[in-house]
Amino acid sequence: MLSRREWLIGAGLGAAYAAAGSPALVAGTATGKASQGKASQGKATSPWPPYRDTFAIDGASSFGFSYIMDDAAATAKELELVRAAGMGAVLTTVAPQGRFWLNDDAFERAKKEIAKWQTIAAQHPDHLFIVRSAADLKVAERRQRSGVIMGFQGTEPLGEDADRIPMFRELGVRVIQLTHNRRNIVGDGCTEPGNAGLSNYGHTVVERLNAEKVVLDLAHGAPRTIAEGIAAARAPMLISHTGCRALADLPRNTSDAELKAMADKGGVAGMIFWPYLRVDTQPMAVDVIRHIEHAVKVCGEDHVGIGTDLGVAPIERTPQFEKDNIEYIKAMVDDGIFNKGRPENLYLFIPDLNLANRFEVLAGMLSARGHSDARIGKILGGNFARVMGEVWG
């Protein structure tokens, strides 16, 4: 049984953090009902009207209820918030990560987690569905539901056997990230000082992912792992959740050279909502926009997305949550995830985007800065959908 600290640091940081507080609808819904602003006649307005016709994709997200499945009331509440968010699909981790897995424990846990998500989707067909093909990434298919794109954050479930890739694809896994923060037998993660890049086996895994039509994800990779993964790939890839290292020189972020190389091969980088967007104080929406705009400048508008690394539902900032959050951040500093000297009340989420409809609100902010509706639609999900469709066939 994982301790609370191990759960936070090793078992999916964004999803675990999202489950830490009871979610609450902070601002408006995706269709504009009960939204932030009201027209003079009292009619509800939408921060970005085209959102209702947009298939938004979060490149790194999950649902808090997956950790508290025995609480029917909390699950029902969160599912309504998920509907309010209007997400087309989220890329959700179904594999263990965060520590060394030197036996088949990761393999077995991944199979159980995949089965769990299949069960969750079957139990809530009016709210969720498992994404298996490009045809699922359509507004008409969504019907007010949110798709779950099953992926790995680390290749530990493969062990030393790349032949497991087609088996996991058959089970529904559609995206596989090579490493988490640590080194594994495929390559180095971003917290490894050696920056050793891809192993020979890593090259085999990249080749097999391309052959089996599974999307390659290079998030969390060390710089050489990312660069060598891009060079080895024969299909577009993702860096599903990252920031721009030119703006915040931190190991989890990606350099302009790597972003450009990724874009040259048709890939997409999702901008994260974590404190990696700044090296000092708490990031806010303005920092998310700054990283999006820098990435567009480097990569072009066809190669930028959003990977929040958060739960879909917002956090309710109760006194207990605020107290627990200080403990969480301290644990992350102790584990080297954040540098010493960051504020103890740092949040993993973006405070002024702590909303059920954060994608829609962010779209409104981008629109107000002069970005076209077509560009915003690409960033909100169109670019991810393109890569996934090209790879899945």
Summary of the structure (lengths in Angstrom):
residues: 393
radius of gyration: 19.3
end to end distance: 39.7
largest distance: 65.2
contacts: 1414
relative contact order: 0.16
helix: 45%
strand: 13%
